[in-house]
C-alpha cells in the first residue's frame, strides 16, 4: 500500500478518515439547520443534560487516560481512552437525536454574557470539527502499534479533545441554565 512512510497509513485510509469526518460534519449541519418543522424553543432538558454528562465523562476519561500513560500503565490507558471515545460517540448520537427533534436552540442571553457564550462556542465548534479526524487517526495509530506516530498526534489531539469536551459542558450550562 502506498502511504506516508512516517506513519504507515495508506492513502485509502486517509481518504476514509477524511470521508467519515466530512460526513459527520454534514450530518450535524443538516440536523441542525436543514430539517424542517421544529421549534427550537420547545425542548426537553433531558437530552441536553445527558449530552453534558457524556461530555463531562469523556473529559474525565481523557484526564485519567493521560495520567495512566504518564505512569506507564498502557493497558489501563487504552481502556480509558477507548471509554473517552465511546462517551464522545454516544454524545454525538444523543446530540443528533436532540437536535433532530428541536433544531438549533438559540442562545437567549444578552449583553456581555452573549459575547462570552459566542467566545466559547466558536472555538468549540471549530475544535469539534477538527477532533473527528484527529481522534480517528490517533486511535488507529495506537491500534496499529505505531506508538511514535501515535504519541506525536496525541500531543495535539488530547488538549484539543479536552477543550472541546469542557467547552461543550460550558456551552450547555450557558445555553440551558443561564438566566435570559
N, C-alpha and C positions, 0 to 999 in steps of 0.2 A: 504494500500500500504506500502510495506517495503521501508524504506529510511533512511536518516540521520535525527535523531531527532532534531539536532541543526538547520537545515534549512527546514525540512519538505519536501524535494524533494524526489521523488521516484527514484528508480534505473532506471526505464524505461525513466524518463525524463532526467536523466543524460546521458544515452546512446543516447537519441535523440540529446541532445546538442553536445555530442562528435561526433555523426554521421554527423550532419549538419556542424560542424567545419571541420572535415576531408574532407567532400565533397567540401566545399568552397575552401579549400587549394588545393585539387586535380584539381578542375576545373580551378583555377588560373594557376597551373603548366602546365596543358595540353594546355590551351590557349596560355600561354607564350612560351612554348618550344616544344610542340608536334604537333601542327597543321602545315602542310606543305604549301609551296608555297607562302610565303610572304616575303617581303623585308623590314626589319625594318628601312632602311634608307629613304624610301619613305613613308611619312605620312602627314596627315593634322594636323595642330596645334590646330584645333577646339576642338576635344575631350580631349586632354591633358589639355587644358585651362579650359574646363568645369570641368574636374576631380579636378583640383587645386581649382577652385571656390567652388565646392561641399565640398572638404576637409576644406577649409577656413570657409565656412558657418557652417559646423559641429563643428568646433573649437569654433566659436562664440556662437553657441547654447549651447555647453558644459559649457563654461565660464558663460554665462547668467544663465543656469540651476543651476550651483554651487552657484552663488550669490543669486539666488531666494531661494534656500533651506536654505541657511545661514540666510536669512531674514524671514524664516518661511512660505514662500509662496509655499506650497506644490503643489497646483493645477497648478500654473504657472510653477513651477519646472518640473512637469510631462510633460507639453506641450513642454517645451524647450528640455527636454531630448528625448522625442519621435521625435521631429524635428531633433535632432542630429542623432538619429538612422536612420531616414528616409533619411537624406542627406548622411549619410555614406553608406546606402544600395544603394542609387542612384549612389554614387561614384563607388561602386563595379560593378554595372551593366555597367556604361559607361566605366570603366576601362577594363572590359572584352570585350566589343564591340570594343574598340580601339585596344586592343592587339590581338583580333581575326583577325583584319584587317591587322595589321602591324607586329605582332610578338613582340619579345623582342627588345627594342630600346637600342643599345649600347651607353654608355657614350663616348663622343668624346674628353673630356678634357685630358690633360697630366700633369705630374708632381704633384705638391702639391695639385692642385685642384682635381685631381683624387683621391688622398688619402682622402681628405675631403669628396668628394662625397661618397666614399665607407664607410667612418666612419659614415656618416648619413644614408646611405642605409641599412647597415647590421642591426642596431637596429630597423630601420623602418620595415624591413621585419619580423624580429623576433617578434616585437610588434604587427604587423598586424596579424600574425598567432595567437598570444595569445589573442588578443582583441575579436575575434569572440566568443569563448565560454564565456569569461568574461562578455561581453556586454549582451549576451543572458541570462546568469544566473542573472546578476544584474537587468535587466528589469523584468524578470519573478518573482523574489522575491518581487519587488515593486508591480507588478500586483496582486500577491497573498496576499499582505498585510503583508508580513513578513519583516517589516521595520528594525528590528535589524539586521537580516541577510543581508538585502539589504545594509544597511549602512556599514557593515563590508566589503563586497566585493566591494562596490562603492569606498571605500578608496584606493583600488588597481586599479580598472577599470578606474576611472576618470583620474588620472595622466597618465596612460599608453595610454588611448584613446587620450588624448591631445598630447602626444609625437608622436603618430602615425599620427594624423591629421596634426600637424605642420610640422613634418619631411616629410610628403607626399608633402606638398607645397614646401618645400626646395628642395626635390628631383626633382620635376617638374621644378623649377627655374634653377637648375644646369643642368638638362638634356636638356632642351629645350631653355634656354636663356643665358647660359654661353658660351662665345666665345671659339671655339675649339682651 
